[in-house]
Amino acid sequence: MQDKRHDEHPELFQKLSKALEDDEDRQNYLHLSYQVSFYPKVGTMLIRVFEGKKLITRFEHFGIHALGLHRLGSPISELDPDHRRFAQHLLRFAVLNPSEGYFSIPKKQVSFFLAHLSKFRDVGFFQGKRKVQFSDHPLTPMVELREENPTEVHLRASFQEEHSGKAYPYDQVRVFSGRRSWALCEDVFFPIKSSLVTPLLEDFNELGELTLRGAEAADFIQEYLPTLAKKPEVLLPEGFKPPEVRQEKPELAYEIEEDRVQDKLVLRMHFNYGGHVLPPHVDDKDVMVRVQNGEQPILIRRDMEFEKDTLQKYQDQGFHRVSQDRFETGGEAAMDFVTETLPILKKEAKVTGEDSLNQFRLFGELAQEQIRARATTSGMDWLEVDLGFEIQDVAISYDIIQALLSQGRRYLPVPGKGFVKINREDLLALEEKILEIEGEISEGGKLRVAPFQAVYLDESFAIDWSQKQELGAIVKSLRNIKGVPSRPLPQSLDAILREYQHHGFDWLHFLHDHNFHGILADDMGLGKTLQALAYLQDRKERFGATPNLVLAPTSVVFNWASETKKFTPNLKTVLLYGPHRKHLYKEIADADVVFTSYALFRRDAEILSKHHWHTVILDEAQNIKNYRSKTAQLVKKLKADQRWALTGTPLENRLSELWSIFDFLMPGFLGSYPHFKKKYQQPIENDHSSAHLDRLRRRIYPFILRRIKDEVAKELPPKTEVTHFCEMTHDQNKVYHEVLAACRKQVFQEVEKRGLDRSHVSILTALLRLRQICCHPDLLGPQFQKREIDSGKLEAFKDLLSEVISEGHRVLVFSQFVEMLNILKKWFEKESIAFEYLDGRTRRREEKIKNFNENKEIPVFLVSLRAGGTGLNLTGADYVIHYDPWWNPAVQDQATDRVHRIGQTKHVFSYKLITKDSVEEKILMLQEKKRGLVKGLLSSDSALGKKLSYEDLEYLFS
């Protein structure tokens, strides 16, 4: 074969020439020299840089600074490019010690700098000026498996020079790990060959030893050893074979027993790993366990997280570990385990030994269901009940359980039977009920309460009435109102009672005969007055004449006198009325019934309180709804054998009103007011608690008789309620929004400053002004009257009224503003429309009512809502117009019932005039919330209204 000619490779010699030129140029570059040293044990390398014999710490004159090359670019420098890059690395990674003149290299960067130093010819050590040698022959790392067991693995490392085969012990070599690792041995730096074991070198100690324990040892044996055992750099004992490792999901097995000497419950626990049963681990290193699998040993890897969670669960339950598989606990912790944990445990794992338990056997649970109560004795003012528990023929005294509850105990040992769990929540609720009725429990578990609490008590737990059968029958009748026995009406009663009225008469007598008192709370117009008069007439015929007192609003007193004369004419009456009534005081003792108004009663209270009344009847009993009022306080001082409250609205706004009425009827029945407020009012009104509402309803319902017209007076003609919306005039709307802006600012400043509860007066005042504008801007006073602004609602009212009376209907018009009634009066007089008028200052009210009912030439009756919303019989009208909405819808309903009541034969229409886009329309939306409070207490419905909230304010003043 012939040699190729050089012209066949024209670029070959060009490349060679260029290489020779570069080499010649490189020789002309400046080359630096270096000295290295190491901090013992730390691994930090120190480097000194020399230009000849001059120590260099700054490189600016070489065109190099800390941020790289010179800011003016890359100047021509006499420094060799490799040395220039090395200097840049020093400035970037090293820390200069200017006093000593060396650069300090962190341990993690040493291997990187060694790789660069290996390129330089002039590298020495600090001491002795010995030259540093960089070998071209790498060292191979060797790892010897010295010992392997399930809990520990011992490894030893060494090196072997690949070229000569010479061995180097690890303790004679300093290792610098990195992307390229180096080993220093006898002043020579050897590159370390990269292999599977190279990354482990930095984990070996100075002697070249590494011990792995616990999870590390398990991971090494299971994951890495099978592969490493095949590598030549891994040295294994003769005949070594990697073990088989199994990792199974464990199943738990338990055995329970009693240590009767130490009063302990013993739990033994084991984990089953694929048929291999192991006790719980003791130490974190016990990850692997060697077991025999036939003739071949294998390793089982534990599920340490599962075992730890399991052990922790029992430690949290009070178990103490006394040996590898034995755990003990006692007292209530043991009983907690048996009652709460054991039933769950039996569903999840195999449990043995439960049948052998004696002391720690669950015998049963004590709750209200196990209460045994027997009525024993009773008197006029108290009822005594023996309380105790019975469970599986074992009797337990109530006071024992009560003592345990007070100590916070949850279990009761029963010798020979095990233990009983005390249902604390259930029995504390029972304790709460007993506290609510102010019951006293004496030693031996005898409960003493007032007789009127018997119904609520009988609902709380079943009472054995065998020793007090008569009282038991009374309680059952009170719980089921239909069970009240019927009795004949008095012979002198000049009236035919409807079936529901006769039942009301029976109910009044039933409560009276058993020393109870109550509220007759029938809807307006159902004849509460007649039922009460029938009761009074019967008492006289059966027991003789005794004085009775009836308190009623001024507008109703005369109605009582009139109805008494009509239905019970042989009852001798005294009507305390007028400024010259003092001469009537002497007739009180001989009267059957004394009538007076609440207003006059406050003046005559001293005289009336001297008498002992057989019966005191409060008509429209909501007049004592404010328990702090003088009227309420004086009424409750009256001496009477029997007390009745008559009202269609025993609750208008707040539950304190109901408490006040019952405080008159049966003091102590609902406890003190602070107690009632805490136990009922706040949970119901603030938290909307349906449970507390239901509890209160069950307490009071035996003593409230409530019938609504839809249920008992089906012969009444239909009633249609219509909401009639009115538009404001332009000027009226302008005034409304001016006042709205001012009111909103004032109200929310007040709320922010004083809080919502203390801003009540400011809120109501602002709402009043806005509602007055809706009726007529003139109601705001002379300043607005001068502006002569028309009212859109007034114009709508004129149109509606003109149409209604033109069709021959007669109308009852209500407004809460007397000033508005005066405006309507002026229009009636101008239009020559005949009318009657009644407000709080009107005299001879009964004449005006009679005149309207009998004179069909009078089409309109103007009535102040406060003065005429109750106690009037105005069935001569068949239309009702509410000119302005009242905050409480129940008051409006009562007003409408002046027309829609017994005696009415025509279809009744009730109109509410509502100003669109105003506070009136918003009040209408909020009114439905008020209806729920009465509904929830007097029926099974638990719907409930709430107090005015901040959100309500935002809505009303938006």
Secondary structure, DSSP 8 states (H G I E B T S, - for coil): -----GGGSTTHHHHHHHHHHHHHHHHHSB--EEEEEE-TTT--EEEEEEETTEEE---GGGTEETTEE-TT-----SB-HHHHHHHHHHHHH-EEETTTTEEEE-GGGHHHHHHHHTT-S-EEESSTT-B-EE-SS-EEEEEEEEEE-SSEEEEEEEEEETTT--EEEGGG-EEE-SSS-EEEETTEEEEB---TTGGGGGGS-TTSEEEEEHHHHHHIIIIIHHHHTTSTTEE--TT-----EE----EEEEEEEEETTTTEEEEEEEEEETTEEE---SSTTTTEEEEEETTEEEEEE--HHHHHHHHHHHHHTT-EE-SSSEEEE-HHHHHHIIIIIHHHHHHHSEEE-GGG-STT-EEEEESGGGEEEEEEEE-SS-EEEEEEEEETTEEEEHHHHHHHHHTT--EEEETTTEEEEE-HHHHHHHHHHHHHTT-EEETTTEEEE-GGGHHHHHHHS-EE-GGGHHHHHHHHHHHSGGGS------TT--S---HHHHHHHHHHHHHHHTT--EEE---TTS-HHHHHHHHHHHHHHHH----EEEEE-HHHHHHHHHHHHHH-TTS-EEE--STTGGGGGGGGGG-SEEEEEHHHHHHHHHHHTTSEEEEEEEETGGGG-STTSHHHHHHTT-EEEEEEEE-S-S-SS-HHHHHHHHHHHSTTTT--HHHHIIIIIHHHHTT--HHHHHHHHHHHGGGEE---HHHH-TTS--EEEEEEEE---HHHHHHHHHHHHHHHHHHHHHHHHH-SGGGHHHHHHHHHHHHHHHH-GGGG-HHHHTTT---HHHHHHHHHHHHHHHTT--EEEEES-HHHHHHHHHHHHHHT--EEEE-TT-S-HHHHHHHHHH-TT--EEEEEHHHHSSS---TT--EEEESS--SSHHHHHHHHTTTSSTT--S-EEEEEEEETTSHHHHHHHHHHHHHHHHHHHHSS---------HHHHHHHT-
